[in-house]
């Protein structure tokens, strides 16, 4: 789990979420820095739901904009758009 404070990507995760681990693995494989916040913290979860409307994890943010979950991240990666967005 990364805690890179300079990263542009933030993952909101829980401990027992396989899609959270898959998102972390994808970013690590690509060498993309990210930070994680625990959606198990009630105040973080409430803020997340309020700001995004999402109740499931992972929630992936790029520069404070919602990317989506793991599937959206994987689609961006496969299409090459993730690299473009980070350039």
Protein Blocks (a to p, Z undefined) as FASTA:
>chain_A
ZZbfkbmbdcdddfklmklmmmmmmmmmnopacddddfkbmklmmmmmmmnopabdcddd
eehiafbdfklmmmmmmnommmmmmZZ
